[in-house]
Amino acid sequence: MPPYFGGGRPVKTRVKWVENALFVGETGSGHVVAMDGPAEGGGHNLAARPMEMLLTGMGGCTAFDVVDILRKGRHEISGCEVRVDAERAESIPKVFTKIHVHFVISGRNLAENAVQRAVQLSAEKYCSASIMLGKTAEITHDYEIVAV
């Protein structure tokens, strides 16, 4: 691996080519994930695409934040689902240009202002993935609260 460039907490991952368009990534925490491409790109559709992984990672990052914020505020959250929809540029590099994040938050007696604040804090302060992807994409958020 290239040397660490400094300025922050080091993060490492390793990606190995298996065959055709199939790759296996190993994270710094020792977890393994497969990535594959579509048939027209030489893949066999055996795993998620790398760009899907980016969106999934962003969804996980912001979900973690929102759940953590609400739990620390002692709100009775029992569920959190994040649905991420995105559009990509037509030409290469096909970066994300628009991303919409929809939260479905369930729990007892959840105050709308608390959920709204948690989503906003994640979007503007805590979710590194969202903030980074926001450099190329317009990101919007909304939420719904499901009482249980």
N, C-alpha and C positions, 0 to 999 in steps of 0.2 A: 504494500500500500504506500501511496505517496506520504511524505511527512505531514504531520499536523501543522496547519497554517497559523495557529494561535488566535487569540482574541475571543475565545469562548470555550464552552465545554466541548470536548472532542466527541464526535459520533462516527462510528465506523460501521461499514457493512461490506459484504463481499458478494458479488454476483458471478456465477459460473455458467457457462454455456453447456447445455446437455446435448441437444441435437436440434436441427432445423431452427425453429424460433422458440424453443423451450429453454428457459433459464431457471436456475435455482438461486435464490438469494438467501444469505445467512446474515442475520442482524448481529449487531454488537452484543446483544443480550443472549445470543445463542439460538434464536428461533429461526426456523426455515420457512420460506415461502416460495411457491412456484409461480412463474410468469410465462405466458405463452402468447403467441400471435394468432391472427386469423389464418385460415387456409390460404387465402390469396397472398399472404406474406410468408408462407412456408410453415406455418404453425399447424397444430392439430386441435386447437381450441380446448386444451387440457387444463388451462388455468386462467386466472385474470390477466388482463393486459396491464402493462406498466402504468399507463395513464389512468386506468381504473383504480389502480393501487394508490395513486396520488389522491384521487377524490375520496377513496375509502379512508385513507390516512387522515385527511382533513376532517371527515365526518367523525372519526374516532377521537381526534384531538378536541374538537369543539364539544362533542358529547361528554367527554371526560370533564372538561371545564364546567359545563352547565350543571352536571350532576354534583360535582365537587362544591361549587358555589352554593347550590340549593341545600345540600346536606350540611355544610358548615353553617348555613343560616337557620338550621334546624327545621327546615320545611319537610313535610311528610311526602317526599317523592318516592314513588314505587316503580316508575318506568320512564325510560327515555329512548326514543327512536329518532334517528336523524335520517332524513331523505335528502339526498344531494342530486340535483339535476344540473347539467352543464352543457355549454355550447363551446365548440372549438373553432379556431380560425380555419378558413378554407384552404389556405396555402401553408406551405412549410416555412417556419416551424408552426405546427398546428397546436399552438398554445390555447389554453382555456381563455375564452373572452367573456363569458358570462357564467356565473355559478349561482344557483339558488339553493339555500339551505332551509329545510322545513323541519322543525322540531315538533314531536308529539310527546308532550310531558304528561305523565299521569301521576296521580297521588291524591291525598286527602287535604282539603282546605288549602290548596295552592293559591296564593295571591298572585293575580296577574302581574302586578308591578314587580314582584320578586322574580318571576319567570322572565319577564321582559328585561330586567336588569341583568340577570345571569346570561342571557343570550347576547346582550350588548357588551358586557364585560369580556366575554369570550371572543367576540368578533373584533373588538377594538383594542384589547389589552393582552389577553392570555394565549389565544390559540395561534401559535407560531405558524402552523400550516396555513391557516386562513389568511393571516397577515402577509405571508410570503406569496401565496397565490393571488392575493389582491393587488399585487404589483402589475399583473397582466390582465386580470379579469375583474369585471364589475361583479361584486358579491352582494347578494341580497339575502335577507333572513326573514322568516316569519315563524310563528309557532301556534300550536293549539294546546289547550289544557283539557285533559280528560279526567273527570272526577271519578274516583273509585271508592 
